[in-house]
Amino acid sequence: MSFQKNNMRLAEQLSRLASLTELDGGSIWTIKAYRNAASVIENLDIPISNVLDFTVLQGIGKGLSKKIKECLTLGYISDLVALELIYPIEALSMTVVPGIGPKTAFKYYNSGIKNFEELV
């Protein structure tokens, strides 16, 4: 269903935001909130655009609600765009390997291994 694709796109943006916030030294609670929101949205059985008040979803407060609205309205989350300008997104492809989180991926990236294919 197409709504699942839209829900997945938003969930992926929130997951990337969590990873890049972690790299940027953000609060563990903020990172957990982004990851939780991504999981909740990914598992919704209705289109996220049909939800009138995002704060009714488990673990989503006013701040996250604003980010979701921004993404649905503009197609992107401005905080994510800002972090993607600092941290090359291709490095996150290495995080599919168990045991490699965002910080380790960027350590590899800075040492010359630029993506998952080069890591393998």
N, C-alpha and C positions, 0 to 999 in steps of 0.2 A: 504494500500500500504506500502511496506517496507521502502520507502524513508521517509514516515511520521514518522515511528518508529525511524529512525536515526535523523531526525529533532527534534523529541520529546526528545530523549536522550541528545542531545546537549543543548536544551532549559532547561531541568531539571538540567544539570550541571551548566549552567549559573545562574539559580534561586538559587541553593544551594550556589554558589559562592557569590551571592548578600547577602543572609542571613548570611553566615559566615563572610563576609566582614563587615556587620553591627555589628555583635557581636564583631568583632576585632577592632571596632572603626574607620572603614574606612569612607571616604568622602561620604556624602549623594549623591553627583553627580555621583560618581563611582557606588554606589549601584543602583541608578536609571538607569544608563547606562546598567548595567548587566541585570536588570529586563526588560528594554525596548528591549534589544537584544534577550532575551529569548522569549518575546512575538512576536517579528518580525519573528524569526526563527520558532517558533511553528505554525505561521499562513502562512508560505510560501506554495505556491502551486507547488513548484518544489523542488527537492532534494537540500539541502544546498551544497552538494558536487559539484553540477553543477554551482554554482556561482563562477565566476573567480575572482571577486574583491568584497569582502564583504563590502567595504566602500560605495558601491552603495546602500546598504540597509539602510533604514532610521534609523539614530541615531547610526550607527556603524562606529567608527573611526579607526584609525590605530592601537591603542592599543588593542581594542576589536578584530579587524581583526586578530591580531597575536594570540590571545587566541583561536579563532575559528579554525585557521589553525593548531595550536598545538593539539587541541582536535581531529580534523579530521585526522591528521597524526599519533599521538601517542595513541589516544583513551582516553586521559585525559587532564585536565588543571592542570599544575603543581602548580599554586597558590591555586587551590581548594584542591589538595592533601595535601599541606602543612597545610592549615587551618583545614582539616578533622583530622589531627594528633593532633591538639590542642583542637578542639571542637567535642565531640562525635556526630555523625550524627543522631543517633537514637532520640536524643532530639528534632530534628526538626519535628518529626512526630506529635508533639503536636500543631504545627502551623496550622493544618487544622481546629482547633477550632477558630471561629471568636473571635477576640480580643486578641488572643495569638500570639504574634510575636516572632521572634528569641530570643530577650533578656528575655522575660517572660518565654519562654520555657526552657531556660538554667537556669533561677532562680529556676524553678520547678525541673529541672534535678539535680541541686546542692543541693536541699533540700531533695532528695531521690526519687522523682517521675521521673522515667527514660524514659518513653515513653507514647504514647497516650493511650495504654491499661491500664497502671497504673493510668493515669490521670482520666480516666472514672471511 
